[in-house]
Amino acid sequence: MSDSPPVDLQNQLIATLVTSTGGLQGTTEAAQKAGWELGTAFVPKKDKQAVPTGGGGFGIMAYAGKERKQAAWAFIEYCAKPASAAYWALQTGYLPVVPAATKEPDLAKRLAADPSFSTATKQLAIARKADDVTLWVPNADVMIYTGLQKIWTDNQPAGTVFADVASQLRKGADKVRKAVEKHV
């Protein structure tokens, strides 16, 4: 497997990719420079349409001093302003963090003019929160993707691979359980 599927897509070595919207702006620019057309589509479904969302989030540590908490909150408020969220979405491709950002003139114009850029926003109606394990266990997504690569590229049996992945995820969850429970 490739070290960087997004780079392989930009170099037209692969035809499809399921990835974060966070790299969409860079991929769009690469496609324009190379003269090829980028298209996006809803995540495929089997029985039920659902799109996981995840990524990072903001948090304020319970044990931080009052001044640091106030500064952190001021930063979060800034990022949640529709204009700030729209700017971030335009520069990166990430989804806007507040729905009102889609009404900001520059982002609204881009969403209307660029079907590839608006796909993820349209999918929000069927989005669901990412699984807790991928949010809390360090490198959980890497463990899962590595398992998938073993199935796809090495033809290893899915049951055997994912029994091992499940074991790794359980161990990772056990390592963070106390810290997570303390703050949740």
N, C-alpha and C positions, 0 to 999 in steps of 0.2 A: 504494500500500500504506500501511497504517497506520504511524504512528510508534511505536505501542505496542499490538501485538496483545493482550497480556494485559489492558490497560485496555479495549480494545474488547470482549473477552469479558466482563469484569466489567460493562460497560454494555450487554450483550446485543446488540451490533452485529454480532458474528460468532458462529457456532454451535460451531465446533470450533477447537482450537488444539493444536499439538504444541510443548511447551516444557519447560523444566526444572521439576523438582518444587520448586525453591527458592521459587517464588511460590505454592505450593499453599495455604499457610495464609492468605495475604492474599486469594486468590481465593475460598477457602471462606468467609471472613468477609464478603466483599463479596456473595456469593450469598445468604448468610443474611440480611444486612441488607436486600437488595433483594427477598427473598422468592422466589427461584428456586432450582431444584435443580441442583447441580453433579454431574456424573458423570465418572469417568475410565475409561479402558480401556487394554488392552495396545496397544503400537505395532502398527499393521497389518503384515501380512507379504505377500510375494508368493510367492517360492519357499522361503525359509527364514526362520524367526522369529529375529530378533536385535535386541537393544536396545543402542544405544551408551550408554556412561556416560562421564563425563568430569569436568567441573568442575575445581575447584582441588585442590591437594594441598599438603602441607607439605614443605619442604626446608630443609636447613641448609647454608649456604654453606661450601664447603671452606676458604675463606680467612678466615672469621670467627675472632675470638679465642676462646680456650678458654671464657672466662666467658660469652660470648654464645652459644656452642654449647650449653653446659649449660643456660642459660636457655631457649633454643629447644627443647631436648629436654624440659625440664620442662613447657613449654606443650603440646607434642605429646602427652606422656603424659597430661596433664590432659584434653585434648580426646578422647583415645581411651578414657577410662574409660567404661564402659557408661552410667553415670548422666549424664555430661556429654553423650555422644553422643545419648542419648534426649531430653534436654532440648532440644538443638539441633534435632533432627528435629521435635519437637513444636512448637517456636516458628516454624519456617520451612517445613516440608514436605520439606526435603532428606532424602535417604536417611541413615539412621544410618551412621556411619563404621566401626562395628564390629558384627558380627552379634549379639554378646551384648546390645547395646542393646535389641533387640526383646523381650528378656525382662524389661526393667525394667517395673515395674507400670503406670506411667502410659502409656508408649508401647504396651505390650502391649494395654492396655484400648482405646486409640484405634485401633490396627490392627484389633482384633476388631470394634469398633463402627462403624467408618467405612470402607466398601468403597472409597471414592474415595481415602482416605488410604493404604490398604494396597496399591493397585495396583502402585506402583513397587517396593515391597519384594517382592511376588510375582513381578515380572518379573526379579528378580536372577538367577534360575535360567537365563535365556537372555541375560543381559547380556554384553557384550564391551567391552573397552577401546576408547576413542575412537581414531581414527586419529592417528598421531604428528604429522601436519601440523597438526591442530587443537589439539594440546596445546602445540606449540612455536612455531608461526608466529603472531606477533601479528595479531589480527583475522582469522584464517583463516575462522572461522565467519561473520563479517560478509561476507567475499568470497563465500563459498558461498551464503549467504542472499540476497545482492544478485543473484547470478546466477539463483537460483531465482525471485526477484521479476521479473526481466526476462523470464523464460520465461512465468510465470503471468500477469503483468499487461500486458506489452507484446507478447506472442505472438512473441517472438524465437526463432529456431531453437536448440534445446538444444545441438546440436553446436557451433555458433558461439559461443554464450555460454560453454559450459564449456571450450572451447579457450582463451578469454580468461581464465577463472577459473584454469585450470591454469597458464597463464603467470604470472599474479599470484602464485599459491602457490609456484611454483618460485623466483621472485624473492625472495619472503619467506623461503623456506627457505635460499636462498643467503646472505641477510643474517645469519641466526642460526646457520648450520651450524658455524662454528668454535667459538662459545660453547657450543653444545649438545654437540658432540663432546668438548669439553674436560671436561665434567662428567658425561658418560654413560659 
